[in-house]
């Protein structure tokens, strides 16, 4: 039975979601009513997925998501909020969120998203035995995909899981075009608009990490995708 951390400060909605997911989804759901309680629960137990309300007392959902990412880089996170502004959605993905659902939403839709994320995690686990290059030289940088670290002149930069996955794809296609669709389907398994915006955020961060070597660039290839150019 998969275990869900549900953090929702509305007691009625929280209990409704908990009951539905336990009965219909057959999940073990731990319900917390604020961000601090949610962080304590995550620190003590192992969860397969987290659903975090954004507007909460004591610790908001974005801050909680950031704290969870410090503990676990891979657990899927769904942010749920009444805020529908694009900036909020970009923030959700920038903090390492895997999905974003706007209130009011149908509980059936939430269940579909949960199952999709869990299926993606399972699929990734089953392909771990496939050989793939994990060490890359990018100009003066050394990138270790396994540890998710970029090394440069005695310093190191830790990457999030999606940053590492995106940089690995760019490295495997070094000096050739990585199409936008290929990247989105490989990492997000869906090339929708919001995932595209999320990828743009990660590309901006990768450019910042690699800016010290002028011979390294991540270029936009108009109408096609991106190219990691190493001169």
N, C-alpha and C positions, 0 to 999 in steps of 0.2 A: 504494500500500500504506500503510495507516494504521500509525502508530508508537505503541507503548505503552511507558510507563515502569512497570515492575513492581519494587516494592521489597518484598522478603520475606527475613527473616533465616533462615528454615528452608531450607537448601540443597536438600533433597530436594523439598519442596513447590515451591520457586521454579523448579527445573529442570523439574518436571512441568508446572507452569502455562505456563512459557515454551515448552516443546515442543508442548503441546496448542494454545495460541493461535497459534503459528506454523504448525502443520500444519492444524488444523481451521478456525481463524479467518482464516488467511492474513494475519496481522499481522507487522510487524517489532517484536520485543519486546526491549527492553533491560532486563536483570535486574541489580538492585543488591541488596546484602545488608545494608545499614544506611542510616539516614536521611541521614547526611552524604554518603555515596557517591551516594545518590539525588538530593540537592540539587545536587551537582556535575554530575551527568549532565543534570539539567533545565536548569541554567544554560548548558550548552554546546550542547544540541540542542533541536530543536523536536519536541514530542510532541502527539499528537491526544487522548490520554487517559492518566490516571495511576491505577494500582492500588497502594494503600499499606497495608501491614500496620501495625497500630497499635503493638503491643508489640515494639519493636526496640531494639537497643543504640545508643549514641552520640546518636541523635536519634529520638524516637518518631514514629509516623506522624502524629499530630495536629499536632505541632510542624512536621514537614516540610510537611504540607498548608498550614499557616499561612504558611510561608516561600514555598511555591509561589504562593500567592494574592498575595503581594507582588510577584511577577514577572509573573504572568498571572492575570487575574481570571476568565477564561472557560474555560480548559481543564477538561474534566470530570474529577472526582476520585471514585474509589470507595475507601472505607475497608474493609479486611478485618481482622477480629479475632475472637479467641475470646471476647471480652467481650460480653455480651449485655444489659447493664443499660441501662435507658432513658436514664439520664444520659449514658452514652457515646454513644448514638445521637444525642441532642440536641446533644452537643458536636461530633459529626461534621458535622452540618448547620450548626451555628452557625459553624464554621470555614470554611464555604463548600463543604463536600462535596456531591456530587450524588447519591450513593447509598452504602449501607452493607450489607455482607454479613457474616454471622456464621459463623465456623468451627465445625464442619466444614461445608463446602458442596460441592455438586456442581459440577464444572468446567463442565458444560453450562449451569448456571444463571448462572455468572459470564459466560460467553460471551453469553448472552441479554441480560444487563444491559449489557454493553459495547456490543452492537449497538444496543440501545434508546437509550443515551445518544448514540452517534454519529449515529443517525438523527435524534434531536432537534436536535443541533447543525446538521446538514445542512438540516433543515426550517427552522430559524431563519434560516440564511443565505439561503435562497431567498425569504424573505418580507421581506428588508431593503429591497426596492424599493417596498414598500407605504407610502403616506404615513401618518405618525403624528405627533401632536403631541409635541414634545420639550421645550418650555419651559413651565414652570408657575409661577404665583404662588400661594403657599399662605400667606395672611395676610401676615406680614412676611418670609416665606421665599421665596427663588427657587430652584426646582429645575430643573436642567439634566440631562435624562435621558441625553443623548449623552455628556457628560463624567462622569456619575454623581456630581454634586456638588450639595449644598445650600448656598446662600449665606445668611448672616444677619448683618447689622450688621458687615460687614467680615471675618467669619470664614467658613470653609467646612468642610464635613463630607463626606468621601469615602464613597460607598456601595459595597457589594459589588454584583455583577451582579443577584443575586436581590432584594436590597433595592431597587435602582433599578427593577427590573421591577414589583415589588409596589407601590411608591409611584406609578409611572406609572399602573397600573390604578386605584388609589384616586383619583388626580387626574382621570382621565378620567371617573370616576363621582362626582366631588365633590358632596357633599350628597345623594347617593342611595346605595342599597345595592349594594355589590359582594358577590355571593354567594360563599360559601366554595368551592363547587364550581367556579365560574368561575375564581377565582384559582388554585386548585390545578391545574386542567386546562390553563390558559393557561401557567403558569410551570413546573410540575413534570410536566405531562402525565399525571398519575395522582393521584386523590384518595384515596389510601390513608391509613391512620392515621399512619404515620411521616412522610409528607410534610406531613400536617396539623400534626403537632407541630413540624416544622421551620418551617412558616409562622408558627406562634405565636411562635417565637423571633424571627423577622424583624420581626413586628409590634411586639413589645416594644421592639426596637431603634429602629424608626421612631418610636415614641411618645417615646422618650428624645431622639431628634434634634430633635423638634418641640416639646419641652416649654416652650421659652422664650416662646412666644406663647400666652397663655391663651385666645385666640379660635380656636385650632386644636386639634382633638381627633380621634383615631381611635377610634370607638365600636364596641363589639360589639353587633350586632343579633341578639338571641337567636333561635336556630333558623334564621337566614338567612345572616348574614355580617358585613360590616363597612361602616362609613360614615366617610369623611373629611369631618368637619364643620368648615366655616370660617364663622364668624359675621361 
